[in-house]
Amino acid sequence: MERVRSSENTGTIETTIGDLIAAISEIALAAGKTEEEGYELASMTLEYILRTKSHRPTLH
């Protein structure tokens, strides 16, 4: 599985894409008033993460 690695002021988190999607979905479903709203929240969150993180240059 592909691993995602994030390093910011809060530290480093290493996880799989599948685990990230599952965690976001679980939180969004709990936060939404309906199941449909929960999935919409999860979708918007994942889209935001992918759009904002994919445009940053990688420094080696």
Backbone as CSV, one residue per row, in Angstrom:
resi,resn,N_x,N_y,N_z,CA_x,CA_y,CA_z,C_x,C_y,C_z
1,MET,0.832,-1.185,0.000,0.000,0.000,0.000,0.874,1.245,0.000
2,GLU,0.331,2.291,-0.588,1.045,3.563,-0.631,0.972,4.228,0.737
3,ARG,2.052,4.806,1.166,2.083,5.494,2.461,2.112,6.999,2.246
4,VAL,1.396,7.708,3.111,1.366,9.165,3.096,2.182,9.633,4.274
5,ARG,3.012,10.605,4.065,3.834,11.113,5.146,3.677,12.620,5.220
6,SER,3.372,13.128,6.386,3.179,14.556,6.576,4.084,15.025,7.705
7,SER,4.826,16.072,7.446,5.710,16.628,8.465,5.416,18.112,8.611
8,GLU,4.877,18.509,9.720,4.553,19.904,9.999,5.022,20.214,11.413
9,ASN,4.600,21.313,11.951,4.974,21.697,13.307,4.480,20.690,14.344
10,THR,3.449,19.949,14.024,2.869,19.011,14.986,3.565,17.664,14.993
11,GLY,4.485,17.418,14.082,5.190,16.143,14.046,4.972,15.425,12.737
12,THR,5.201,14.126,12.752,5.084,13.314,11.548,4.025,12.248,11.751
13,ILE,3.196,12.063,10.734,2.185,11.023,10.748,2.435,10.133,9.534
14,GLU,2.523,8.848,9.758,2.698,7.911,8.657,1.494,6.978,8.647
15,THR,0.805,6.910,7.496,-0.395,6.093,7.372,-0.577,5.666,5.927
16,THR,-1.505,4.760,5.691,-1.833,4.382,4.322,-2.971,5.267,3.826
17,ILE,-3.125,5.366,2.518,-4.227,6.128,1.935,-5.563,5.532,2.403
18,GLY,-5.656,4.222,2.418,-6.892,3.565,2.848,-7.258,3.894,4.280
19,ASP,-6.272,3.886,5.166,-6.529,4.223,6.573,-6.942,5.689,6.719
20,LEU,-6.336,6.567,5.925,-6.688,7.986,5.966,-8.135,8.185,5.528
21,ILE,-8.517,7.546,4.430,-9.889,7.656,3.934,-10.871,7.096,4.954
22,ALA,-10.556,5.965,5.554,-11.432,5.364,6.558,-11.610,6.280,7.772
23,ALA,-10.522,6.873,8.241,-10.601,7.759,9.413,-11.425,9.004,9.102
24,ILE,-11.182,9.608,7.944,-11.943,10.807,7.567,-13.421,10.464,7.417
25,SER,-13.719,9.332,6.798,-15.115,8.917,6.612,-15.810,8.677,7.945
26,GLU,-15.129,8.019,8.858,-15.713,7.736,10.173,-16.047,9.029,10.922
27,ILE,-15.130,9.972,10.902,-15.352,11.250,11.590,-16.468,12.037,10.908
28,ALA,-16.447,12.070,9.578,-17.455,12.823,8.833,-18.843,12.227,9.023
29,LEU,-18.950,10.905,9.041,-20.259,10.273,9.255,-20.801,10.576,10.644
30,ALA,-19.927,10.651,11.627,-20.365,10.990,12.987,-20.782,12.458,13.077
31,ALA,-20.148,13.320,12.277,-20.427,14.757,12.336,-21.653,15.148,11.513
32,GLY,-21.944,14.382,10.483,-23.075,14.724,9.620,-24.408,14.412,10.281
33,LYS,-25.431,15.181,9.898,-26.773,14.955,10.436,-27.430,13.743,9.789
34,THR,-27.038,13.456,8.552,-27.529,12.281,7.838,-26.327,11.545,7.250
35,GLU,-26.559,10.311,6.813,-25.479,9.551,6.189,-25.000,10.254,4.912
36,GLU,-25.947,10.775,4.163,-25.602,11.494,2.926,-24.724,12.707,3.231
37,GLU,-25.071,13.467,4.254,-24.275,14.625,4.632,-22.882,14.201,5.102
38,GLY,-22.793,13.102,5.819,-21.505,12.596,6.276,-20.587,12.257,5.120
39,TYR,-21.143,11.572,4.111,-20.326,11.228,2.950,-19.926,12.471,2.156
40,GLU,-20.796,13.469,2.113,-20.453,14.723,1.428,-19.317,15.432,2.173
41,LEU,-19.367,15.451,3.504,-18.285,16.037,4.295,-16.958,15.306,4.051
42,ALA,-17.020,13.981,4.028,-15.818,13.190,3.774,-15.256,13.485,2.393
43,SER,-16.121,13.561,1.408,-15.702,13.845,0.041,-15.035,15.214,-0.067
44,MET,-15.652,16.217,0.540,-15.088,17.569,0.480,-13.747,17.637,1.206
45,THR,-13.631,16.947,2.322,-12.382,16.938,3.084,-11.265,16.276,2.299
46,LEU,-11.542,15.116,1.727,-10.524,14.410,0.936,-10.119,15.217,-0.289
47,GLU,-11.097,15.840,-0.948,-10.784,16.677,-2.107,-9.878,17.836,-1.702
48,TYR,-10.184,18.473,-0.581,-9.364,19.583,-0.104,-7.929,19.123,0.174
49,ILE,-7.786,18.014,0.862,-6.455,17.496,1.192,-5.666,17.197,-0.083
50,LEU,-6.299,16.510,-1.017,-5.608,16.130,-2.245,-5.242,17.344,-3.100
51,ARG,-6.116,18.328,-3.159,-5.830,19.524,-3.961,-4.723,20.379,-3.334
52,THR,-4.784,20.575,-2.027,-3.816,21.472,-1.403,-2.454,20.814,-1.221
53,LYS,-2.411,19.535,-0.984,-1.135,18.860,-0.756,-0.460,18.454,-2.055
54,SER,-1.215,18.288,-3.139,-0.608,17.810,-4.380,0.124,18.897,-5.138
55,HIS,-0.057,20.148,-4.782,0.586,21.244,-5.507,1.861,21.755,-4.831
56,ARG,2.199,21.202,-3.713,3.416,21.625,-3.015,4.619,20.869,-3.564
57,PRO,5.691,21.569,-3.830,6.882,20.879,-4.342,7.508,19.988,-3.263
58,THR,8.068,18.883,-3.687,8.729,17.963,-2.774,10.214,18.294,-2.723
59,LEU,10.735,18.517,-1.549,12.153,18.805,-1.390,12.862,17.570,-0.866
60,HIS,13.958,17.206,-1.476,14.708,16.015,-1.049,16.020,16.424,-0.433
